């Protein structure tokens, strides 16, 4: 994974974050701020539950 500046395709696509095909297409989705917020809140919730589990 890169920082967005490591490699650019000749057509201008940034492939440094590319992990493969998405739904059978070579594309990188544009995430909205709400998508990112939802993901981060779910991740944070997971970490809190994991912490509770690990601490008994």
GIPECOR-V371647 format. One record per run of one state. SS is the DSSP state (2 for helix, 1 for strand, 0 for the rest). FROM is the first residue (numbers start at 1). TO is the last residue. Records with the same first field share a line. If there is no record, write none. Layout:
BEGIN
SS=FROM-TO / FROM-TO
END
This chain:
BEGIN
0=1-7 / 9-13 / 15-21 / 23-24 / 26-32 / 56-56
1=8-8 / 14-14 / 22-22 / 25-25
2=33-55
END
